[in-house]
Amino acid sequence: MKYKSKITGFGEEAFEFLSAELDLNFVIIFNENAPEELADLAILHTAETLLAPPEAGDMMKIGKNTYKITAVGTEVPHSLGTLGHCTLAFGGGAEAYRPGCIMLEGPEFSRDAVSIGDTIEIF
């Protein structure tokens, strides 16, 4: 296990970036102590220690779904380790869209896939 955290809340706009109309398919995660303007956009979770950097080939569980990590941006180890922050982009890809992005391959992600008390895990 490289990382395990518990989901504690959802910002008002946390699922706005899962939009076929806008050609977007990502969510943002942040520790529950995120600044208010960022917390509104994020899935919030407990602050935990990142035990090892995530890598392509690792698995990530968020709520009820498990995904294969296909790429990790260069800033993820720092931002996830210090702020619990990164972007989770669904649909795979060999390269991260942004430096703070983890690319995930697996089932479709939706609001119904996560509940308060569920976990975010990297293994």
Phi and psi in degrees as GROMACS dihedral restraints (atoms count N, CA, C in turn):
[ dihedral_restraints ]
;  ai    aj    ak    al  type     phi  dphi    fc
    3     4     5     6     1   -95.2    20    10
    4     5     6     7     1   -27.4    20    10
    6     7     8     9     1  -161.1    20    10
    7     8     9    10     1   140.3    20    10
    9    10    11    12     1  -151.5    20    10
   10    11    12    13     1   126.4    20    10
   12    13    14    15     1  -142.2    20    10
   13    14    15    16     1   157.8    20    10
   15    16    17    18     1  -107.2    20    10
   16    17    18    19     1   132.5    20    10
   18    19    20    21     1   -70.3    20    10
   19    20    21    22     1   128.8    20    10
   21    22    23    24     1  -116.5    20    10
   22    23    24    25     1   -12.2    20    10
   24    25    26    27     1   179.2    20    10
   25    26    27    28     1   175.0    20    10
   27    28    29    30     1  -136.0    20    10
   28    29    30    31     1   128.0    20    10
   30    31    32    33     1   -65.8    20    10
   31    32    33    34     1   158.2    20    10
   33    34    35    36     1   -56.6    20    10
   34    35    36    37     1   -30.0    20    10
   36    37    38    39     1  -113.8    20    10
   37    38    39    40     1    21.7    20    10
   39    40    41    42     1   -62.5    20    10
   40    41    42    43     1   -25.2    20    10
   42    43    44    45     1  -110.6    20    10
   43    44    45    46     1    10.6    20    10
   45    46    47    48     1   -69.0    20    10
   46    47    48    49     1   -20.6    20    10
   48    49    50    51     1   -91.8    20    10
   49    50    51    52     1     9.7    20    10
   51    52    53    54     1  -102.7    20    10
   52    53    54    55     1    75.5    20    10
   54    55    56    57     1  -136.2    20    10
   55    56    57    58     1   111.6    20    10
   57    58    59    60     1   -64.4    20    10
   58    59    60    61     1   -35.7    20    10
   60    61    62    63     1   -60.0    20    10
   61    62    63    64     1   -38.2    20    10
   63    64    65    66     1   -95.3    20    10
   64    65    66    67     1     2.8    20    10
   66    67    68    69     1    57.1    20    10
   67    68    69    70     1    44.4    20    10
   69    70    71    72     1  -121.2    20    10
   70    71    72    73     1   148.5    20    10
   72    73    74    75     1  -154.5    20    10
   73    74    75    76     1    65.1    20    10
   75    76    77    78     1  -150.6    20    10
   76    77    78    79     1   162.8    20    10
   78    79    80    81     1  -131.2    20    10
   79    80    81    82     1   161.7    20    10
   81    82    83    84     1  -114.6    20    10
   82    83    84    85     1   136.0    20    10
   84    85    86    87     1  -114.2    20    10
   85    86    87    88     1   150.4    20    10
   87    88    89    90     1  -154.9    20    10
   88    89    90    91     1   148.1    20    10
   90    91    92    93     1   -55.9    20    10
   91    92    93    94     1   153.8    20    10
   93    94    95    96     1   -65.5    20    10
   94    95    96    97     1    -9.4    20    10
   96    97    98    99     1   -97.9    20    10
   97    98    99   100     1    23.9    20    10
   99   100   101   102     1   -63.9    20    10
  100   101   102   103     1   149.1    20    10
  102   103   104   105     1   -57.3    20    10
  103   104   105   106     1   146.5    20    10
  105   106   107   108     1   -52.2    20    10
  106   107   108   109     1   -43.6    20    10
  108   109   110   111     1   -65.5    20    10
  109   110   111   112     1   -27.7    20    10
  111   112   113   114     1   -87.5    20    10
  112   113   114   115     1   -34.4    20    10
  114   115   116   117     1   -61.0    20    10
  115   116   117   118     1   -32.5    20    10
  117   118   119   120     1   -62.1    20    10
  118   119   120   121     1   -23.3    20    10
  120   121   122   123     1  -100.7    20    10
  121   122   123   124     1     0.7    20    10
  123   124   125   126     1  -122.8    20    10
  124   125   126   127     1   157.2    20    10
  126   127   128   129     1   -84.8    20    10
  127   128   129   130     1   121.3    20    10
  129   130   131   132     1   -95.9    20    10
  130   131   132   133     1   145.3    20    10
  132   133   134   135     1  -149.3    20    10
  133   134   135   136     1   165.2    20    10
  135   136   137   138     1   -65.0    20    10
  136   137   138   139     1   148.4    20    10
  138   139   140   141     1   -76.4    20    10
  139   140   141   142     1   122.6    20    10
  141   142   143   144     1  -134.8    20    10
  142   143   144   145     1   166.1    20    10
  144   145   146   147     1   -84.9    20    10
  145   146   147   148     1   131.3    20    10
  147   148   149   150     1   -81.9    20    10
  148   149   150   151     1   112.3    20    10
  150   151   152   153     1   -80.6    20    10
  151   152   153   154     1   -25.5    20    10
  153   154   155   156     1  -159.5    20    10
  154   155   156   157     1   148.4    20    10
  156   157   158   159     1   -64.8    20    10
  157   158   159   160     1   141.1    20    10
  159   160   161   162     1   -68.1    20    10
  160   161   162   163     1   148.3    20    10
  162   163   164   165     1  -137.7    20    10
  163   164   165   166     1   156.4    20    10
  165   166   167   168     1   -55.9    20    10
  166   167   168   169     1   134.6    20    10
  168   169   170   171     1   101.5    20    10
  169   170   171   172     1   -22.0    20    10
  171   172   173   174     1   -68.5    20    10
  172   173   174   175     1   169.4    20    10
  174   175   176   177     1  -113.4    20    10
  175   176   177   178     1   149.4    20    10
  177   178   179   180     1  -133.1    20    10
  178   179   180   181     1   129.4    20    10
  180   181   182   183     1  -109.7    20    10
  181   182   183   184     1   129.6    20    10
  183   184   185   186     1  -133.8    20    10
  184   185   186   187     1   112.3    20    10
  186   187   188   189     1    66.8    20    10
  187   188   189   190     1  -126.6    20    10
  189   190   191   192     1   -86.4    20    10
  190   191   192   193     1   -12.3    20    10
  192   193   194   195     1  -107.6    20    10
  193   194   195   196     1   148.5    20    10
  195   196   197   198     1  -119.1    20    10
  196   197   198   199     1   137.5    20    10
  198   199   200   201     1  -128.9    20    10
  199   200   201   202     1   153.0    20    10
  201   202   203   204     1   -90.3    20    10
  202   203   204   205     1   132.0    20    10
  204   205   206   207     1   -80.0    20    10
  205   206   207   208     1   122.5    20    10
  207   208   209   210     1  -103.8    20    10
  208   209   210   211     1   -20.3    20    10
  210   211   212   213     1  -162.2    20    10
  211   212   213   214     1   152.1    20    10
  213   214   215   216     1  -134.4    20    10
  214   215   216   217     1   126.8    20    10
  216   217   218   219     1   -68.2    20    10
  217   218   219   220     1   157.3    20    10
  219   220   221   222     1   -64.9    20    10
  220   221   222   223     1   -26.0    20    10
  222   223   224   225     1   -89.4    20    10
  223   224   225   226     1   -10.5    20    10
  225   226   227   228     1   -57.8    20    10
  226   227   228   229     1   -48.1    20    10
  228   229   230   231     1   -56.0    20    10
  229   230   231   232     1   -39.3    20    10
  231   232   233   234     1   -72.9    20    10
  232   233   234   235     1   -51.6    20    10
  234   235   236   237     1   -68.9    20    10
  235   236   237   238     1   -38.2    20    10
  237   238   239   240     1   -70.1    20    10
  238   239   240   241     1   -40.4    20    10
  240   241   242   243     1   -68.7    20    10
  241   242   243   244     1   -32.0    20    10
  243   244   245   246     1  -100.5    20    10
  244   245   246   247     1   -34.4    20    10
  246   247   248   249     1  -119.5    20    10
  247   248   249   250     1    -4.7    20    10
  249   250   251   252     1    64.6    20    10
  250   251   252   253     1    26.8    20    10
  252   253   254   255     1  -113.4    20    10
  253   254   255   256     1   132.7    20    10
  255   256   257   258     1  -168.8    20    10
  256   257   258   259     1   169.3    20    10
  258   259   260   261     1   -99.7    20    10
  259   260   261   262     1   134.6    20    10
  261   262   263   264     1  -108.1    20    10
  262   263   264   265     1   110.2    20    10
  264   265   266   267     1  -102.9    20    10
  265   266   267   268     1   126.1    20    10
  267   268   269   270     1   -96.2    20    10
  268   269   270   271     1   143.4    20    10
  270   271   272   273     1   117.5    20    10
  271   272   273   274     1     2.2    20    10
  273   274   275   276     1    74.2    20    10
  274   275   276   277     1  -161.4    20    10
  276   277   278   279     1   126.6    20    10
  277   278   279   280     1   140.8    20    10
  279   280   281   282     1   -80.3    20    10
  280   281   282   283     1   -14.3    20    10
  282   283   284   285     1  -133.2    20    10
  283   284   285   286     1   143.3    20    10
  285   286   287   288     1   -68.9    20    10
  286   287   288   289     1   139.1    20    10
  288   289   290   291     1   -60.8    20    10
  289   290   291   292     1   -40.3    20    10
  291   292   293   294     1  -138.2    20    10
  292   293   294   295     1   162.3    20    10
  294   295   296   297     1   -59.7    20    10
  295   296   297   298     1   -26.9    20    10
  297   298   299   300     1  -101.2    20    10
  298   299   300   301     1    27.0    20    10
  300   301   302   303     1  -115.7    20    10
  301   302   303   304     1   139.3    20    10
  303   304   305   306     1  -109.3    20    10
  304   305   306   307     1   125.5    20    10
  306   307   308   309     1   -90.7    20    10
  307   308   309   310     1   131.2    20    10
  309   310   311   312     1  -125.4    20    10
  310   311   312   313     1   141.8    20    10
  312   313   314   315     1  -122.0    20    10
  313   314   315   316     1   129.6    20    10
  315   316   317   318     1   160.9    20    10
  316   317   318   319     1  -152.7    20    10
  318   319   320   321     1   -65.6    20    10
  319   320   321   322     1   158.6    20    10
  321   322   323   324     1   -59.1    20    10
  322   323   324   325     1   137.9    20    10
  324   325   326   327     1  -101.3    20    10
  325   326   327   328     1   137.6    20    10
  327   328   329   330     1  -146.7    20    10
  328   329   330   331     1   171.5    20    10
  330   331   332   333     1   -56.0    20    10
  331   332   333   334     1   -34.1    20    10
  333   334   335   336     1   -69.3    20    10
  334   335   336   337     1   -12.7    20    10
  336   337   338   339     1   -82.0    20    10
  337   338   339   340     1   -11.3    20    10
  339   340   341   342     1  -134.2    20    10
  340   341   342   343     1   146.6    20    10
  342   343   344   345     1  -138.0    20    10
  343   344   345   346     1   156.9    20    10
  345   346   347   348     1   -60.6    20    10
  346   347   348   349     1   133.4    20    10
  348   349   350   351     1   100.6    20    10
  349   350   351   352     1   -19.1    20    10
  351   352   353   354     1   -67.6    20    10
  352   353   354   355     1   169.4    20    10
  354   355   356   357     1  -111.8    20    10
  355   356   357   358     1   159.9    20    10
  357   358   359   360     1  -116.4    20    10
  358   359   360   361     1   121.3    20    10
  360   361   362   363     1  -133.4    20    10
  361   362   363   364     1   142.7    20    10
  363   364   365   366     1  -122.9    20    10
  364   365   366   367     1   127.9    20    10
